[in-house]
Amino acid sequence: MRAAASMAKARLHVRETERLIEDHLYLVQHIVQELAARYPRHIDRQELRSAGFEGLVEAAHRYDPGAGVPFASYASIRIRGAIIDATRTRDWATRRLRRQHRELTQAAQRFEARAGHRPDQAELAAELGVSVAEVTARRAAADAATLLHLDAPRADGDDAGAATLGELVPERDGAWLPDEALEQQELLGTVRTAVALLPPNQRNVIERHFFDGEILRDIAATLGVSEARVSQLRAEALNAIRAYFASAFDAVPDVAAGAPGVRRRAAYVTQVRARSTWRSRLDGVTDPIPATVGSRCA
């Protein structure tokens, strides 16, 4: 009986906690909007909300109704503290640097309100009572600690062709471009699929010559055939692979009409197309193909 009563009490506590969280979700958005004005634009508002939700959940679990404090007041303190703590731990700039940056901004605003124009370095230094070198150093430190969103809309009118800062800094490494990386992965998977479905003798020659870097003479010696025969197997395999690639990609030229083995190539292409899909080709990339493959195939 005691165990059952204890379990029932625990379930009731869980329901009460969940109710407190659901009924006070609005507090998070309200406090984020209140605090957001104090933080630089590069601080992600979604991160502030996430920290606020964590503070709300913690408040719901720790709340003691017997203390006589309304939950909304108690939770607001916890939410605000969680947001402030989260931003401090993620900010690599020191509090002293942030304070100096605020002093620069406030001094510039005071001067502009009084003089009617933005201050230069000397005027700002006089407003703060420091040297011009000190103002320069503070501004440089503040700039170094400022993050910019590459996908944020540009506010200036320069370079009208670029809507965002990221468009001014194009990524040149294809590995970081999703569309190019996906195309490259499918291409490598297509090569491996095409090789895997070759007749055994042709596959053996292609893998050893292009993937393992063996020369044709050594392959011929281990197979007990002439080097000319190995060269013939390689040519037949490459023609078969080229025929399949020509059927799958528009930019690949087809095999010459007079090349021998037309029927075998056609059967091979039919087999590969029947046994592979774009998904299987993507999954077929288990490890990088050696760089020498592309140069030798070319």
Secondary structure as GFF3:
##gff-version 3
##sequence-region A 1 298
A	DSSP	alpha_helix	2	23	.	.	.	ID=ss1
A	DSSP	alpha_helix	25	36	.	.	.	ID=ss2
A	DSSP	alpha_helix	45	62	.	.	.	ID=ss3
A	DSSP	three_ten_helix	65	67	.	.	.	ID=ss4
A	DSSP	alpha_helix	71	90	.	.	.	ID=ss5
A	DSSP	alpha_helix	95	115	.	.	.	ID=ss6
A	DSSP	alpha_helix	121	128	.	.	.	ID=ss7
A	DSSP	alpha_helix	132	144	.	.	.	ID=ss8
A	DSSP	three_ten_helix	165	168	.	.	.	ID=ss9
A	DSSP	three_ten_helix	174	176	.	.	.	ID=ss10
A	DSSP	alpha_helix	178	196	.	.	.	ID=ss11
A	DSSP	alpha_helix	200	206	.	.	.	ID=ss12
A	DSSP	pi_helix	207	211	.	.	.	ID=ss13
A	DSSP	alpha_helix	216	223	.	.	.	ID=ss14
A	DSSP	alpha_helix	227	248	.	.	.	ID=ss15
A	DSSP	alpha_helix	262	275	.	.	.	ID=ss16
A	DSSP	alpha_helix	278	283	.	.	.	ID=ss17
A	DSSP	alpha_helix	291	297	.	.	.	ID=ss18
###
